Amino acid sequence: MSRSVVVPEELAGARVDAGLARLLDISRSAAALLISEGNVTSGGVPLGKSAKLVAGTVLDVTVPERPDPLEVVEEVVEGLKILLDDEDFVVIDKPVGVAAHPSPGWVGPTVVGGLAGAGYRISTSGAPERAGIVHRLDVGTSGVMVVAKTEHAYTVLKRAFKERTVEKVYHAVVQGLPDPLEGTIDAPIGRHPGHDWRFAVIEDGRPSVTHYEVLEAFGKATLVEVHLETGRTHQIRVHFSALRHPCAGDLTYGADPRLAANLGLTRQWLHARQLGFTHPRTGDWVEVSSEYPADLQYALDLLATGSA
């Protein structure tokens, strides 16, 4: 869709991105995207977002058709493994770089899309883009994840995660050596006051509890097993960063980029190792585990041999 707008007197001198946002009644970030794509011109010349508007100037704007960010796209997701296929649910091994479900701003592969592409029909409870999703793993975190197939399973599993009856075990490699070697981190987590894409330990945050124990120390870094009592976004990453032992490779939360480079890490060393829960129909205890993916195993081998 293309349209032309005339810059009014009241917007004279405003930056193009700010003025365009007001003229088209869109967000400033959406305006900036249109400008960066070369879709905003004046007299045939593309404008930069920081250029100043001149009253009476005609802006020609092309708004390209974009896919709905919440649309579920059936796709083949490389590395997405099925660990357990049950009538009521499917347990997967989620690879790094895959989101649980579609969301605004995410254009990569998703678990929901990958399962749809593999022919799985999952629960339709909840929002359409989150069908069957009863819990999530970060895009940069790999490992075990359960997805509900039936409506009954969705309800029961969703409640189990809310009531914290699910056993969630993670393995992480953190920098340095935590002291004590076994302990509990009980510290509230909320949005970082200065960076809204990050989280932090803050006084008025949501209650967050992480239990850990050291499995193996390598000097520069340590392999720990983590049991989550709560399930806040980025909980393990935030808690260990607050202890000054960030996950190796986690540059967002203060990890040493030199160690990350030495270990060949392009993401945090964090893996959902095991998931245990009560079967939503039979009541039996179900436990599924996942092996380390190649990039994490490679980094661990370097540490074990002292090559990092």
C-alpha positions in Angstrom: 0.0 0.0 0.0 1.3 3.5 -0.9 0.2 6.8 0.3 1.3 10.4 0.3 1.2 12.8 3.3 1.9 16.5 3.5 4.0 17.7 6.5 1.9 20.2 8.5 3.3 23.4 10.1 3.2 21.9 13.7 5.6 19.1 12.6 8.2 21.4 11.0 11.6 20.6 12.4 10.6 17.2 13.9 12.6 14.1 13.1 11.2 12.1 10.3 10.6 9.0 12.4 8.7 11.0 15.1 6.7 13.0 12.6 5.8 10.0 10.5 4.6 8.1 13.6 2.2 10.9 14.3 1.1 11.4 10.7 0.3 7.7 10.2 -0.7 7.0 13.8 1.8 4.2 14.2 4.6 3.5 16.7 7.9 5.3 16.4 9.7 1.9 16.0 7.3 1.0 13.1 8.0 4.3 11.5 11.8 3.8 11.9 11.4 0.3 10.3 9.7 1.8 7.2 12.4 4.5 6.9 15.3 1.9 7.3 13.7 -0.1 4.5 13.8 2.9 2.2 10.0 3.1 2.1 9.8 6.8 3.0 10.8 9.2 0.2 10.5 12.9 -0.7 10.9 13.8 -4.3 12.1 10.3 -5.0 14.9 10.5 -2.4 14.8 8.1 0.6 14.9 9.9 3.9 16.9 9.1 7.0 15.0 8.7 10.3 17.0 11.6 11.9 16.4 14.1 9.1 14.3 17.1 9.9 10.8 17.6 8.4 10.0 20.7 6.4 6.4 22.1 6.4 4.6 21.6 3.1 6.9 18.7 2.0 5.2 15.7 0.5 6.2 12.3 1.9 5.6 9.3 -0.2 5.2 6.2 2.0 5.1 2.6 0.9 3.7 0.2 3.6 4.6 -3.4 2.6 2.3 -6.2 3.5 3.7 -8.1 6.4 2.7 -11.5 7.8 0.8 -11.5 11.0 3.4 -11.9 13.8 1.1 -14.2 15.7 0.3 -16.5 12.7 1.3 -20.1 13.2 3.5 -21.1 10.2 3.8 -24.8 9.6 7.5 -25.5 9.1 10.2 -28.1 9.4 12.4 -27.1 12.4 15.9 -28.6 12.1 17.0 -30.3 15.3 13.5 -30.6 16.9 13.5 -34.1 18.3 10.6 -36.0 19.8 11.6 -37.6 23.1 8.2 -39.0 24.1 5.0 -39.2 22.1 1.9 -39.8 24.2 -1.8 -39.7 23.4 -2.2 -36.7 25.7 1.1 -34.8 25.2 4.4 -34.7 23.3 7.8 -34.1 25.0 10.3 -32.5 22.7 14.0 -31.7 22.8 14.0 -28.0 21.8 17.0 -26.8 19.9 18.6 -23.4 20.5 17.3 -20.6 18.3 13.7 -21.8 18.4 10.9 -19.9 20.3 8.1 -21.7 22.0 5.4 -19.9 20.0 5.0 -16.9 17.6 5.2 -13.4 19.1 5.6 -9.8 17.8 9.2 -9.1 16.8 10.1 -12.8 16.4 10.5 -14.1 12.8 12.4 -17.3 13.5 11.2 -20.9 13.9 8.8 -22.0 16.7 7.9 -25.1 18.5 4.2 -24.7 17.6 5.1 -24.3 14.0 7.6 -27.2 14.0 5.1 -29.6 15.6 2.4 -28.5 13.1 4.8 -29.1 10.2 5.6 -32.5 11.6 1.9 -33.4 11.5 1.1 -33.1 15.2 -2.3 -31.9 16.2 -2.0 -30.2 19.6 -4.4 -28.7 22.1 -6.3 -25.6 20.9 -6.7 -24.2 24.4 -5.4 -20.8 25.1 -4.4 -18.2 22.4 -4.2 -19.7 18.9 -0.5 -18.9 18.6 0.2 -20.6 21.9 -1.8 -23.8 21.2 -0.7 -26.5 23.6 2.1 -24.5 25.2 2.0 -25.0 29.0 5.5 -23.7 29.7 8.3 -22.1 27.7 12.1 -22.2 27.3 14.1 -19.1 26.2 15.0 -19.0 22.5 18.7 -19.3 23.6 18.0 -22.3 25.9 17.8 -25.9 24.7 16.3 -29.0 26.2 13.2 -30.8 27.4 9.8 -29.2 26.9 6.3 -30.7 27.1 3.4 -29.7 24.8 -0.2 -30.7 25.4 -2.2 -32.5 22.7 -5.6 -32.7 24.3 -7.7 -30.0 26.1 -7.7 -32.1 29.3 -3.9 -32.4 29.2 -3.5 -28.7 28.6 -5.7 -27.8 31.7 -4.0 -30.4 34.0 -0.4 -29.6 32.9 -1.0 -25.8 33.0 -2.2 -26.2 36.6 0.7 -28.4 37.5 3.2 -25.7 36.4 1.3 -23.0 38.2 1.1 -25.1 41.4 4.9 -26.0 41.1 4.3 -29.8 41.1 6.5 -30.2 38.0 10.2 -31.2 38.6 12.4 -28.9 36.4 16.1 -29.8 36.3 18.6 -27.6 34.4 22.3 -27.9 33.9 24.4 -24.7 33.5 28.0 -23.8 33.3 28.6 -20.7 35.3 31.8 -18.6 35.5 34.0 -19.2 38.6 33.0 -21.3 41.5 29.8 -20.6 43.5 30.2 -20.5 47.3 28.7 -22.5 48.9 28.9 -25.4 46.6 25.2 -26.2 47.3 22.5 -23.7 48.1 19.3 -21.8 47.4 19.0 -18.4 45.7 15.9 -16.7 47.0 15.7 -13.3 45.4 12.8 -11.5 43.7 13.0 -10.9 40.0 11.4 -8.1 37.8 12.1 -6.0 34.8 15.5 -4.3 34.9 14.8 -0.6 35.7 17.2 0.6 33.0 16.8 -2.0 30.3 13.3 -3.3 29.6 14.6 -6.3 27.6 16.4 -7.6 30.6 15.4 -8.8 34.1 17.1 -8.2 37.4 16.9 -8.9 41.1 14.8 -6.0 42.4 13.1 -5.4 45.7 9.6 -5.3 44.4 10.0 -8.2 42.0 8.1 -11.5 41.9 9.2 -14.2 44.4 11.9 -16.4 42.7 13.6 -19.4 44.2 16.5 -21.4 42.6 18.2 -24.4 44.2 21.6 -25.5 42.9 24.5 -27.9 43.5 28.0 -28.0 42.0 28.5 -31.1 39.8 32.1 -30.4 38.6 34.5 -27.5 39.0 36.9 -26.6 36.2 38.6 -23.5 37.6 37.4 -20.9 35.1 33.9 -22.3 35.2 31.7 -24.8 37.0 29.0 -27.2 35.9 26.0 -26.9 38.2 22.6 -28.7 38.5 19.7 -26.4 39.1 16.2 -27.2 40.4 13.7 -24.4 39.8 11.0 -23.9 42.5 9.5 -21.0 40.5 9.7 -20.3 36.8 10.4 -16.6 36.1 11.7 -15.4 32.8 15.5 -15.7 32.7 15.4 -16.9 36.3 18.6 -19.0 36.3 20.5 -16.4 34.2 19.5 -13.5 36.5 20.1 -15.3 39.8 23.6 -16.5 38.9 24.4 -13.1 37.4 23.4 -11.6 40.7 25.9 -13.9 42.5 28.6 -12.7 40.1 28.7 -16.2 38.5 26.8 -15.6 35.2 26.2 -18.5 32.8 29.2 -18.9 30.5 28.4 -17.2 27.1 25.6 -15.1 28.5 26.8 -11.7 27.4 23.4 -10.1 28.2 23.9 -10.8 31.9 27.6 -10.0 32.3 29.5 -13.1 31.1 33.1 -12.7 30.0 33.2 -12.5 26.1 36.7 -13.9 26.1 35.7 -17.1 27.9 32.7 -17.4 25.6 35.0 -17.1 22.5 37.4 -19.6 24.0 34.6 -22.1 24.5 33.1 -21.5 21.1 29.8 -20.3 22.7 27.4 -18.1 20.9 24.7 -18.3 23.6 24.4 -19.0 27.3 25.5 -22.5 28.5 22.1 -23.5 29.9 20.2 -26.7 29.1 16.8 -28.0 30.4 18.2 -31.4 31.3 15.1 -33.2 32.8 11.4 -32.7 33.2 9.2 -34.7 35.5 5.4 -34.4 35.9 2.3 -36.4 36.7 0.6 -37.9 33.7 -2.6 -35.8 33.1 -4.7 -38.9 32.6 -3.2 -41.9 34.3 -1.6 -40.2 37.3 1.7 -42.0 36.7 4.9 -40.1 37.2 6.6 -39.2 33.9 10.3 -38.3 33.6 12.1 -37.4 30.5 15.7 -36.2 30.0 17.8 -34.7 27.2 21.4 -35.0 26.2 23.6 -31.9 25.8 23.5 -30.5 22.3 26.8 -30.4 20.3 27.8 -26.8 21.1 27.4 -27.2 24.9 29.2 -30.6 24.9 32.0 -29.1 22.9 32.4 -26.3 25.5 32.3 -28.7 28.4 34.9 -30.9 26.8 37.2 -27.9 26.4 36.8 -27.1 30.1 37.3 -30.7 31.1 40.6 -31.0 29.2 41.8 -27.5 30.3 41.9 -26.3 26.7 39.7 -23.2 27.3 
